[in-house]
Amino acid sequence: MSAELFELPAGGPYLLSHSVGCLPRAARDRLEETLFAPWAAGGGEAWDAWLATLEQFRGGLARLLGGHADEYCPQTNLSSALTKLLMALPAEPGRRVLLAAEASFPSLGFVLGQMARLGYETRWLPASADLGDADVWAAALDEQVAAVLVMHVHSNSGVVSPVAEIAARARGVGAFSVIDVAQSAGVLPVDVAGWGADAVIGSCVKWLCGGPGAGFLWVSRERVGRLAPLDVGWFSHATPFAFDIHDFRYAPDARRFWGGTPSVAAYAIATAGLDTLAGIGVGQVFAHNRRLIAALRDSVPAGWRGRLDPTGRGGTLCVPLRPEEGKLVERLRAAGCRFDRRGDTLRLSLHIYNDLNDVAAVAACFG
């Protein structure tokens, strides 16, 4: 069973995969084999093994998310990745608008705000906008837009954006498109190349079960050559080991976004998550998620079922709560469920390691 591939926290159902995915059992051995053992045996000579681990991470992303390994670059987190991308855009007169939705993850909104220091302004789609409607995005896309940031899945509502349509419309007006897959990678089908986007950013900490610190960006081969990152280091260099301080040349692929000496541990752990999910299949994860959601909807009182409809949503059930429904939260906590609440929205995620027993325990709390 797939659940046996993960270490699950003790207690009631674990429903927090939208926040932190469970630890793959393979991760501990992977860290020992790829980080500690080469280090203990070779000291500084461990770098050959460590760099091979980073290449395995890039290859694992390509297997799961599409594209080619050389189009991926490890990043500390999404905010850093977005900052590097926006600062790398070529300056074009009259094109100084960044488009995003107010429902975007705030950390990325903070990045957009700082771009005002470089002469950009942010155009916000309002919180009330239907972000699942490509026409809403198209109406805000014009030749003043330098870049558009789109959440594939919005964390507070679960709404799925039509990213391929948005990317096509962005390209039609000459805007650079950046897609955030933090809440979709590992549970929804992702095809970075097939979407036609210019760049994709993500993190392994959630549905990919890779732990914190293993972010990434993907840049299409077609677009990478026109991007000139300011945040660089020797691993951004075409030949990192040339060691000529007067000669910097960008790496020809996504590595130009790397920067200085990389960490290794986070990516070793994350690769175990990528490999585990590749062995299961993201399609299987998605189908399992939908089966469990269907079982939950069938088990709760009829009045709740409309709020548990996954149509047009990601893997997380984002359930709006009315003021008088706070007792549901209390019952879930009493049952030992691991979940969270943002404002008046209850968030429940069902991953491959959840089962019908978890569904029954959650359904009982709905009364």
Buried (B, 14 or more C-beta within 10 A) or exposed (E): EBEEBBEBEEEBBBBBBBBBBBBBBBBEEBBEBBBEEBBEEEEEEBBEBBBEBBBBBBBBBBEBBBBBBBBBBBBBBBBBBBBBBBBBBEEEEEBBBBBBBBBBBEEBBEBBEEBEEEEBEBBBBEEEBEBBBBEBBBEBBBEBBBBBBBBBBBBBBBBBBBBBBBBBBBBEBEBBBBBBBBBBBBBBEBBBBEBBBBBBBBBBBBBBBBBBBBBBBBBBBEBBEEBEBEBBBBBBBBEBEEEEEEEEEBBEBBBBBBBEEBBBBBBBBBBBBBBBBEEBBBEEBBEBBBEBBEBBBEBBEEEBBEBBEBEEBBBBBBBEBEEEBEEBBEBBEEBEBBBBBEEEBBBBBBBBBBBEEBBEBBBEBBE
